[in-house]
Amino acid sequence: MEISGPRITELQTDHYFEFSLTDYNRKKICFHTLDKALFIHVPPVADLTAVKLGLPADYKNIFDSIVLLQLTSIKDVISAIKRNDSWDEMVLRRMPKHIGRLHDQKTVLFIALQ
């Protein structure tokens, strides 16, 4: 995967996910040792979830997807997936791996979700 600008592109295919540069949430990050804060722009939770569902099925992406799905509407996630090129093909291709790892009782992820 290559991450640059507002677009995430898979190197082996033509699939990409492009974040909006105008639709974002402004978040404040405080420093531990200073009385200063940094303000950043982050994408909507639905967009972050849609991206995670199309990325390779490693445990971090599965866990992040589960956490993010608790914070947003599945309808919004589906909308974010569908409005980006053919990202839905990436999600559909990766879902069996996600589901398989969630059902594998030997994984740390399965135990953590119990």
C-alpha positions, 0 to 999 in steps of 0.5 A: 500500500502507498499512502500519499496526499488524500489518496490510499492506493494499492500497488498491485491493482488500480484500487484506491480510496480518496479522502475528502480535503473539505469533509473532516473533523478538527481534533485537538492533541495536547502535549504531555509536557507543554501547555500547548496543543496541536489541532489536526484534521481527521476524516469522518469515522465512516471513511476511516472504517471503510478504508480499514475494511479494504486494507489487508486483513491483519489483526490491527485493521480488523481490530480498528474496524471493529472499534470504528464500527462502534462509533459510526453507522454501517450505512455511512460506512457503506456509502463511503466504500461505494463512493470511492472508485471500486473500493467495494471490490477490495472490501468484498475480497478481504471480508472472508479473511476478516471473518475467518480471523474473527472466528479463529478461537486461537487468535488473540483477537478472538479472545480479546473480543469475548 
